[in-house]
Amino acid sequence: MSTRTNSSSLESLKPQIRAWGRELGFSAVGFASIDLGEAENGLMSWLAAGHHGEMDYMARHGAIRARPAELVPGAASIISARMDYLPAAADPWINLAAAERAYVSRYALGRDYHKLIRGRLQQLGERIIQHTGACIFRAFADSAPVMEVELARKAALGWKGKHTLLLDRGGSWFFLGELLISLPFAPDSPQANHCGRCQACIEICPTQAILAPYRLDARRCISYLTIEHAGSIPLELRPLMGNRIYGCDDCQLACPWNRFAQVSPLPDFQPRNRLDGANLVELFAWEEAEFMRRHEGSAIRRIGHVRWLRNIAIALGNALAQQPHNAAAIIHALAARADHPSALLREHLQWALSQQSRKHDSRT
């Protein structure tokens, strides 16, 4: 080990790396070891229970998620970084209560974070190389089989909340990214868990996807259903989805620590296309070309136009069940796509149209 990369010099470099991280837009940077043996058993148990649903890539990668050294040979430590994304958006609770509006998860209102964070981490790694000389690193931002929450917890960026997301005293509205690096930085000391007896995230989950503290069944999670799940949404879950057409934030909205969250200063994450308060009927009218154009550079684009319409059809059906003043417009919008080539969408359209009698039936 050279004098520029011995343990004492690396320890003295950590404040500088944190400063570089702040210059690149990260709100916090921490250091962790590559040992995730403690988390591997929990991961394998979760997969064995089938709680990953149709996310086959989770099972395909299996234990490698808990073995970073197999992912990046030569990696000696991990630099974990956090980037705040909370946008200056319309009040989420008001939006959720307005059945005729669409609710989009706060993280997806602005620019897709994957390339942005990975690019900033690449710059951070290059600065480290300039300072230390040759080293190996690889940047990730939800782009490889990495246990991001566990790594960030070990790097003292927060603690694991009962909803399974990373959480700290400033809330949970942030993205995570990692640099797996060949330099052996000493790990930071993890934070204590400050959830206490609170179960707000568990109690508010619309579909009861949080089975117990720290245990999530993705198959019931609205974020999974609207983003990862490609097929038909289970009938019993559709009414519980409300107007959530892309993702769900309820567990974060209910978390007391998020009262202290600050709006992100980064313009990339501010709402686009008025998605923080858009009308369902208007969004349902977008043809594929408009969907692609409007969501250029957005994470929403990855679900494709048919799933976008599928999700909105469910929300329109749930709105119909409340007998809204614009029921005729909703029925017209749904009926206009009755001949859509997708059998998946047609099935959800038929279900949505059948919901206009749901509220009446529930009273008899």
The 8 nearest C-alpha neighbors of each residue, nearest first, counted from 0:
[[1, 5, 4, 2, 3, 6, 182, 183],
 [2, 0, 3, 4, 5, 131, 132, 8],
 [1, 3, 5, 4, 0, 8, 6, 7],
 [4, 2, 1, 131, 8, 5, 9, 132],
 [5, 3, 1, 2, 9, 8, 0, 131],
 [6, 4, 2, 8, 7, 0, 3, 1],
 [5, 7, 9, 8, 10, 4, 184, 183],
 [6, 8, 10, 9, 5, 11, 4, 12],
 [7, 9, 11, 10, 5, 6, 4, 3],
 [10, 8, 12, 6, 11, 7, 4, 184],
 [9, 11, 7, 12, 8, 13, 6, 184],
 [10, 12, 8, 9, 13, 7, 14, 15],
 [13, 11, 9, 15, 10, 14, 8, 16],
 [12, 14, 16, 15, 10, 11, 17, 9],
 [15, 13, 17, 16, 12, 18, 11, 10],
 [14, 16, 18, 12, 17, 13, 19, 11],
 [17, 15, 19, 13, 18, 14, 20, 12],
 [16, 18, 20, 14, 15, 19, 28, 13],
 [19, 17, 15, 21, 20, 16, 14, 22],
 [18, 20, 16, 22, 21, 17, 15, 23],
 [19, 21, 17, 23, 25, 18, 22, 16],
 [20, 22, 25, 24, 18, 23, 19, 26],
 [21, 23, 19, 20, 24, 18, 25, 17],
 [24, 22, 20, 21, 25, 119, 19, 123],
 [23, 25, 21, 22, 26, 20, 82, 265],
 [26, 24, 82, 21, 20, 81, 27, 23],
 [25, 27, 82, 81, 21, 83, 24, 28],
 [26, 28, 81, 25, 80, 29, 156, 17],
 [29, 27, 80, 17, 79, 81, 20, 78],
 [30, 28, 154, 79, 78, 155, 156, 80],
 [29, 31, 154, 78, 186, 187, 77, 79],
 [32, 30, 186, 154, 77, 153, 76, 187],
 [31, 33, 76, 34, 186, 77, 30, 75],
 [32, 34, 76, 67, 35, 77, 31, 75],
 [33, 35, 32, 36, 66, 65, 67, 37],
 [36, 34, 65, 37, 38, 33, 39, 66],
 [35, 37, 39, 38, 34, 65, 40, 66],
 [36, 38, 35, 39, 40, 34, 41, 65],
 [39, 37, 35, 36, 41, 40, 42, 65],
 [40, 38, 42, 36, 65, 41, 37, 43],
 [41, 39, 43, 42, 38, 44, 37, 36],
 [42, 40, 44, 39, 38, 43, 45, 37],
 [43, 41, 39, 45, 40, 44, 46, 38],
 [42, 44, 46, 40, 45, 41, 47, 39],
 [43, 45, 47, 41, 46, 42, 40, 48],
 [46, 44, 42, 48, 43, 47, 50, 41],
 [45, 47, 43, 49, 48, 44, 50, 51],
 [48, 46, 44, 49, 45, 43, 50, 42],
 [49, 47, 45, 46, 50, 44, 51, 43],
 [50, 48, 46, 47, 51, 52, 45, 216],
 [49, 51, 216, 52, 48, 217, 45, 46],
 [50, 52, 49, 217, 54, 46, 53, 218],
 [53, 51, 218, 50, 54, 49, 217, 55],
 [54, 52, 55, 51, 228, 227, 218, 229],
 [53, 55, 56, 52, 51, 57, 227, 58],
 [56, 54, 57, 58, 53, 59, 52, 51],
 [55, 57, 59, 54, 58, 60, 61, 53],
 [56, 58, 55, 59, 60, 54, 61, 51],
 [59, 57, 61, 55, 56, 60, 46, 54],
 [60, 58, 56, 61, 57, 55, 62, 54],
 [59, 61, 58, 57, 63, 56, 62, 144],
 [62, 60, 58, 59, 63, 57, 64, 43],
 [61, 63, 64, 65, 60, 39, 66, 43],
 [62, 64, 66, 65, 61, 60, 69, 67],
 [65, 63, 145, 144, 62, 66, 146, 61],
 [64, 66, 35, 63, 39, 62, 67, 146],
 [65, 67, 63, 68, 64, 69, 35, 62],
 [68, 66, 70, 69, 33, 65, 71, 64],
 [67, 69, 71, 72, 70, 66, 74, 73],
 [70, 68, 67, 71, 72, 66, 63, 74],
 [69, 71, 67, 68, 72, 63, 66, 144],
 [70, 72, 68, 69, 74, 73, 67, 179],
 [73, 71, 68, 74, 69, 70, 67, 181],
 [72, 74, 181, 75, 71, 68, 135, 180],
 [75, 73, 181, 180, 68, 72, 71, 179],
 [74, 76, 181, 183, 182, 180, 73, 33],
 [77, 75, 32, 183, 33, 180, 74, 184],
 [76, 78, 179, 31, 178, 30, 180, 32],
 [77, 79, 30, 178, 177, 29, 31, 179],
 [80, 78, 177, 29, 151, 28, 176, 30],
 [81, 79, 28, 176, 175, 27, 177, 25],
 [80, 82, 175, 27, 25, 174, 26, 173],
 [81, 83, 25, 174, 173, 26, 84, 175],
 [84, 82, 173, 263, 172, 85, 174, 26],
 [83, 85, 263, 173, 268, 172, 86, 82],
 [84, 86, 262, 263, 172, 83, 105, 87],
 [87, 85, 269, 88, 262, 268, 263, 84],
 [86, 88, 262, 269, 85, 89, 270, 263],
 [89, 87, 86, 275, 90, 270, 269, 91],
 [88, 90, 275, 91, 276, 87, 94, 93],
 [89, 91, 93, 92, 88, 94, 275, 276],
 [92, 90, 94, 93, 89, 95, 275, 88],
 [93, 91, 95, 94, 90, 96, 252, 97],
 [94, 92, 96, 91, 95, 90, 97, 89],
 [93, 95, 91, 97, 92, 96, 276, 90],
 [96, 94, 92, 93, 97, 91, 102, 242],
 [95, 97, 93, 94, 98, 92, 100, 91],
 [98, 96, 94, 95, 99, 100, 93, 242],
 [97, 99, 318, 100, 242, 96, 95, 241],
 [100, 98, 97, 279, 318, 278, 101, 315],
 [101, 99, 278, 279, 98, 97, 277, 276],
 [102, 100, 279, 242, 277, 278, 243, 244],
 [101, 103, 243, 242, 244, 95, 94, 100],
 [104, 102, 245, 244, 246, 243, 105, 101],
 [103, 105, 246, 247, 106, 107, 248, 245],
 [104, 106, 108, 107, 103, 85, 86, 248],
 [105, 107, 104, 108, 84, 109, 85, 268],
 [108, 106, 109, 105, 104, 298, 299, 103],
 [109, 107, 270, 105, 106, 271, 274, 269],
 [110, 108, 268, 270, 269, 107, 271, 267],
 [109, 111, 297, 267, 268, 296, 112, 107],
 [112, 110, 297, 298, 113, 296, 109, 107],
 [111, 113, 115, 114, 116, 110, 298, 174],
 [114, 112, 115, 140, 116, 111, 117, 141],
 [115, 113, 117, 116, 118, 112, 111, 140],
 [114, 116, 112, 118, 113, 117, 119, 111],
 [117, 115, 119, 118, 114, 113, 112, 120],
 [116, 118, 120, 114, 119, 140, 115, 139],
 [119, 117, 121, 115, 116, 120, 114, 122],
 [118, 120, 122, 116, 121, 117, 23, 123],
 [121, 119, 123, 117, 122, 118, 138, 116],
 [120, 122, 118, 124, 119, 123, 138, 117],
 [121, 123, 125, 119, 120, 124, 126, 118],
 [124, 122, 120, 126, 121, 125, 119, 127],
 [125, 123, 127, 121, 126, 122, 120, 128],
 [124, 126, 128, 122, 127, 123, 121, 129],
 [127, 125, 129, 123, 128, 124, 122, 130],
 [126, 128, 124, 130, 125, 129, 131, 123],
 [129, 127, 132, 125, 131, 130, 126, 133],
 [130, 128, 126, 127, 132, 131, 125, 133],
 [129, 131, 127, 128, 132, 126, 3, 125],
 [132, 130, 128, 3, 129, 127, 4, 133],
 [131, 133, 128, 129, 130, 134, 127, 3],
 [132, 134, 128, 131, 135, 129, 130, 127],
 [135, 133, 181, 128, 132, 136, 182, 180],
 [134, 136, 181, 180, 133, 137, 74, 73],
 [137, 135, 180, 179, 178, 181, 134, 124],
 [136, 138, 179, 178, 180, 139, 135, 71],
 [137, 139, 178, 177, 117, 120, 121, 179],
 [140, 138, 177, 142, 176, 117, 141, 178],
 [139, 141, 176, 142, 117, 113, 116, 175],
 [142, 140, 143, 139, 113, 176, 145, 147],
 [141, 143, 140, 139, 144, 113, 145, 117],
 [142, 144, 145, 141, 139, 140, 64, 70],
 [145, 143, 64, 60, 146, 63, 142, 57],
 [144, 146, 64, 147, 143, 65, 67, 141],
 [147, 145, 149, 64, 148, 150, 65, 144],
 [146, 148, 150, 149, 145, 151, 175, 176],
 [149, 147, 151, 150, 165, 146, 152, 164],
 [148, 150, 152, 151, 147, 146, 153, 38],
 [151, 149, 153, 147, 152, 148, 154, 146],
 [150, 152, 154, 148, 153, 156, 149, 79],
 [153, 151, 149, 155, 158, 154, 157, 150],
 [152, 154, 150, 189, 151, 155, 31, 149],
 [153, 155, 31, 30, 29, 151, 152, 187],
 [156, 154, 189, 152, 190, 157, 153, 188],
 [157, 155, 151, 154, 152, 29, 27, 28],
 [158, 156, 167, 166, 152, 155, 190, 165],
 [157, 159, 152, 166, 192, 165, 190, 160],
 [160, 158, 165, 164, 163, 166, 161, 152],
 [159, 161, 163, 162, 164, 166, 165, 158],
 [160, 162, 212, 213, 163, 159, 200, 201],
 [161, 163, 160, 164, 213, 200, 209, 250],
 [164, 162, 213, 160, 161, 159, 165, 214],
 [165, 163, 160, 162, 159, 166, 148, 171],
 [166, 164, 159, 158, 148, 160, 157, 171],
 [167, 165, 171, 157, 158, 170, 160, 159],
 [166, 168, 157, 170, 169, 158, 171, 165],
 [167, 169, 170, 256, 166, 259, 257, 157],
 [170, 168, 260, 259, 167, 256, 257, 171],
 [171, 169, 257, 256, 260, 167, 168, 166],
 [170, 172, 166, 173, 165, 257, 167, 251],
 [173, 171, 85, 84, 83, 170, 260, 174],
 [172, 174, 83, 84, 82, 171, 81, 175],
 [175, 173, 82, 81, 83, 176, 84, 172],
 [176, 174, 81, 80, 140, 82, 147, 173],
 [175, 177, 140, 80, 139, 79, 81, 116],
 [178, 176, 79, 139, 78, 138, 80, 179],
 [177, 179, 138, 78, 137, 77, 180, 136],
 [180, 178, 77, 137, 136, 74, 76, 177],
 [179, 181, 136, 74, 182, 135, 76, 178],
 [180, 182, 74, 75, 135, 73, 134, 136],
 [181, 183, 180, 75, 184, 76, 134, 4],
 [184, 182, 75, 76, 185, 181, 6, 180],
 [185, 183, 76, 182, 9, 186, 30, 10],
 [184, 186, 183, 187, 30, 10, 31, 32],
 [187, 185, 31, 30, 32, 184, 154, 188],
 [186, 188, 30, 154, 155, 31, 189, 29],
 [187, 189, 155, 186, 190, 154, 153, 31],
 [190, 188, 155, 153, 154, 152, 187, 191],
 [191, 189, 155, 157, 158, 192, 188, 152],
 [190, 192, 193, 189, 158, 157, 155, 188],
 [191, 193, 158, 194, 190, 159, 195, 160],
 [192, 194, 195, 191, 158, 167, 168, 160],
 [195, 193, 197, 192, 196, 160, 161, 198],
 [196, 194, 193, 197, 192, 198, 161, 160],
 [195, 197, 194, 198, 193, 199, 161, 212],
 [198, 196, 195, 199, 194, 200, 254, 255],
 [197, 199, 201, 200, 202, 196, 161, 212],
 [198, 200, 202, 201, 197, 253, 203, 254],
 [199, 201, 250, 203, 198, 202, 253, 254],
 [202, 200, 198, 199, 209, 203, 204, 162],
 [201, 203, 199, 200, 204, 198, 207, 205],
 [202, 204, 200, 201, 205, 199, 250, 249],
 [203, 205, 207, 206, 201, 202, 250, 249],
 [206, 204, 207, 239, 203, 240, 249, 208],
 [205, 207, 208, 204, 219, 239, 220, 236],
 [208, 206, 204, 209, 205, 210, 201, 219],
 [207, 209, 219, 220, 216, 206, 210, 215],
 [210, 208, 215, 207, 211, 201, 214, 216],
 [211, 209, 214, 208, 215, 207, 216, 212],
 [210, 212, 214, 209, 213, 215, 201, 161],
 [211, 213, 161, 214, 162, 210, 209, 201],
 [212, 214, 161, 163, 162, 211, 215, 160],
 [215, 213, 211, 212, 210, 209, 216, 163],
 [216, 214, 209, 208, 210, 217, 213, 163],
 [217, 215, 50, 208, 218, 219, 209, 210],
 [216, 218, 220, 219, 50, 51, 215, 223],
 [217, 219, 52, 216, 220, 50, 223, 51],
 [220, 218, 208, 217, 216, 206, 221, 207],
 [219, 221, 217, 208, 223, 222, 218, 224],
 [222, 220, 224, 223, 247, 225, 246, 219],
 [221, 223, 246, 247, 220, 225, 224, 226],
 [222, 224, 227, 220, 226, 221, 225, 217],
 [225, 223, 228, 221, 222, 226, 227, 220],
 [224, 226, 245, 222, 223, 221, 246, 310],
 [227, 225, 223, 224, 222, 228, 302, 245],
 [226, 228, 223, 224, 229, 225, 54, 53],
 [229, 227, 224, 230, 226, 223, 225, 53],
 [230, 228, 227, 231, 306, 226, 224, 302],
 [231, 229, 228, 232, 343, 306, 224, 233],
 [230, 232, 233, 343, 229, 347, 228, 346],
 [231, 233, 234, 230, 237, 224, 236, 228],
 [234, 232, 236, 235, 231, 237, 224, 219],
 [233, 235, 236, 237, 232, 238, 231, 350],
 [234, 236, 233, 237, 238, 239, 232, 206],
 [235, 237, 239, 234, 233, 238, 240, 206],
 [236, 238, 239, 240, 234, 235, 313, 233],
 [239, 237, 240, 236, 317, 241, 235, 313],
 [238, 240, 236, 237, 241, 205, 206, 235],
 [241, 239, 237, 238, 243, 242, 236, 221],
 [240, 242, 239, 243, 314, 317, 238, 98],
 [241, 243, 314, 101, 102, 98, 244, 240],
 [244, 242, 102, 241, 240, 245, 103, 101],
 [243, 245, 310, 311, 102, 242, 103, 101],
 [246, 244, 103, 225, 243, 104, 226, 222],
 [245, 247, 222, 104, 221, 225, 103, 243],
 [246, 248, 222, 104, 221, 249, 243, 245],
 [249, 247, 251, 250, 104, 252, 246, 105],
 [248, 250, 252, 251, 247, 253, 204, 203],
 [251, 249, 200, 253, 252, 248, 204, 254],
 [252, 250, 254, 248, 253, 249, 200, 171],
 [251, 253, 249, 250, 254, 248, 257, 91],
 [254, 252, 251, 250, 199, 200, 249, 255],
 [253, 255, 251, 256, 252, 257, 200, 199],
 [256, 254, 257, 258, 253, 199, 170, 252],
 [257, 255, 170, 258, 254, 168, 259, 169],
 [256, 258, 170, 260, 259, 255, 254, 169],
 [259, 257, 256, 260, 255, 170, 254, 169],
 [258, 260, 257, 169, 256, 170, 261, 168],
 [261, 259, 169, 257, 170, 258, 262, 172],
 [260, 262, 263, 259, 85, 169, 83, 170],
 [263, 261, 85, 86, 87, 264, 260, 84],
 [262, 264, 84, 85, 265, 83, 86, 261],
 [263, 265, 262, 266, 84, 83, 86, 268],
 [264, 266, 263, 267, 268, 84, 24, 269],
 [265, 267, 268, 269, 264, 263, 109, 86],
 [268, 266, 110, 265, 269, 109, 111, 112],
 [267, 269, 109, 266, 110, 84, 86, 265],
 [268, 270, 86, 109, 266, 267, 87, 108],
 [271, 269, 108, 109, 273, 274, 275, 88],
 [270, 272, 273, 109, 108, 274, 269, 110],
 [271, 273, 274, 270, 293, 277, 275, 108],
 [274, 272, 271, 275, 277, 276, 270, 108],
 [275, 273, 277, 272, 276, 271, 108, 270],
 [274, 276, 273, 89, 88, 277, 270, 103],
 [277, 275, 274, 273, 100, 94, 101, 89],
 [278, 276, 274, 100, 101, 273, 275, 279],
 [277, 279, 100, 281, 280, 101, 99, 282],
 [280, 278, 282, 100, 101, 281, 99, 283],
 [281, 279, 283, 282, 278, 329, 284, 332],
 [280, 282, 284, 278, 279, 283, 285, 277],
 [283, 281, 279, 284, 280, 285, 278, 277],
 [284, 282, 280, 281, 285, 279, 308, 311],
 [283, 285, 281, 282, 286, 280, 332, 279],
 [286, 284, 283, 282, 289, 290, 287, 281],
 [285, 287, 289, 288, 290, 284, 304, 283],
 [286, 288, 290, 289, 304, 291, 285, 303],
 [289, 287, 291, 290, 286, 292, 285, 293],
 [288, 290, 292, 291, 286, 287, 285, 293],
 [291, 289, 287, 293, 288, 292, 285, 294],
 [292, 290, 288, 294, 289, 293, 295, 287],
 [293, 291, 289, 295, 294, 290, 288, 287],
 [292, 294, 290, 291, 295, 289, 272, 297],
 [295, 293, 297, 291, 292, 300, 296, 290],
 [294, 296, 292, 297, 293, 291, 300, 290],
 [295, 297, 110, 111, 294, 298, 300, 109],
 [298, 296, 111, 110, 294, 299, 295, 300],
 [297, 299, 111, 300, 107, 301, 296, 110],
 [300, 298, 297, 301, 302, 294, 107, 245],
 [301, 299, 298, 294, 302, 303, 297, 291],
 [300, 302, 299, 303, 298, 297, 226, 304],
 [303, 301, 300, 306, 226, 299, 307, 304],
 [304, 302, 301, 300, 305, 306, 307, 299],
 [303, 305, 307, 306, 287, 308, 290, 302],
 [306, 304, 308, 307, 303, 309, 344, 341],
 [307, 305, 309, 308, 304, 303, 302, 310],
 [306, 308, 304, 305, 310, 309, 303, 311],
 [307, 309, 311, 305, 306, 310, 312, 283],
 [310, 308, 306, 312, 344, 307, 311, 305],
 [311, 309, 244, 307, 313, 308, 312, 306],
 [310, 312, 314, 308, 313, 309, 244, 315],
 [313, 311, 315, 309, 314, 310, 348, 308],
 [314, 312, 316, 311, 310, 315, 351, 317],
 [313, 315, 242, 311, 317, 316, 312, 241],
 [316, 314, 318, 312, 317, 313, 311, 319],
 [351, 317, 315, 319, 313, 318, 314, 354],
 [316, 318, 314, 320, 315, 319, 241, 238],
 [317, 319, 315, 98, 316, 320, 321, 99],
 [320, 318, 355, 316, 322, 321, 317, 354],
 [319, 321, 355, 354, 358, 317, 357, 318],
 [320, 322, 319, 318, 323, 358, 317, 355],
 [321, 323, 319, 320, 326, 355, 324, 318],
 [324, 322, 326, 325, 321, 319, 318, 99],
 [323, 325, 326, 322, 327, 328, 321, 319],
 [326, 324, 328, 323, 327, 329, 322, 99],
 [325, 327, 329, 323, 328, 324, 319, 330],
 [326, 328, 330, 325, 329, 331, 324, 332],
 [329, 327, 331, 325, 326, 330, 332, 280],
 [330, 328, 326, 332, 331, 327, 333, 280],
 [329, 331, 327, 333, 332, 328, 334, 326],
 [330, 332, 328, 334, 329, 333, 335, 327],
 [333, 331, 329, 335, 330, 334, 328, 280],
 [334, 332, 330, 335, 331, 336, 348, 329],
 [333, 335, 337, 331, 336, 332, 330, 348],
 [334, 336, 332, 333, 337, 331, 338, 330],
 [337, 335, 339, 334, 338, 333, 332, 345],
 [336, 338, 334, 339, 335, 345, 333, 348],
 [339, 337, 336, 340, 345, 335, 341, 334],
 [338, 340, 336, 341, 337, 345, 344, 342],
 [341, 339, 338, 342, 345, 344, 343, 337],
 [340, 342, 343, 344, 339, 345, 305, 338],
 [343, 341, 345, 344, 346, 340, 339, 347],
 [344, 342, 341, 346, 345, 231, 347, 230],
 [343, 345, 347, 341, 346, 309, 342, 348],
 [344, 346, 348, 342, 347, 343, 337, 349],
 [347, 345, 349, 344, 343, 348, 342, 350],
 [346, 348, 350, 344, 349, 345, 351, 309],
 [349, 347, 345, 351, 350, 346, 312, 333],
 [350, 348, 352, 346, 347, 351, 345, 353],
 [349, 351, 347, 353, 348, 352, 346, 354],
 [316, 350, 352, 348, 354, 353, 349, 313],
 [353, 351, 349, 354, 350, 316, 348, 355],
 [352, 354, 350, 351, 355, 349, 356, 357],
 [355, 353, 357, 320, 356, 351, 316, 352],
 [354, 356, 320, 319, 353, 357, 352, 322],
 [357, 355, 354, 359, 358, 360, 320, 353],
 [358, 356, 354, 360, 320, 359, 355, 361],
 [359, 357, 320, 361, 360, 356, 321, 362],
 [358, 360, 356, 362, 361, 357, 363, 320],
 [361, 359, 357, 363, 362, 358, 356, 355],
 [360, 362, 358, 359, 363, 357, 356, 320],
 [363, 361, 360, 359, 358, 357, 356, 320],
 [362, 360, 361, 359, 358, 357, 356, 320]]
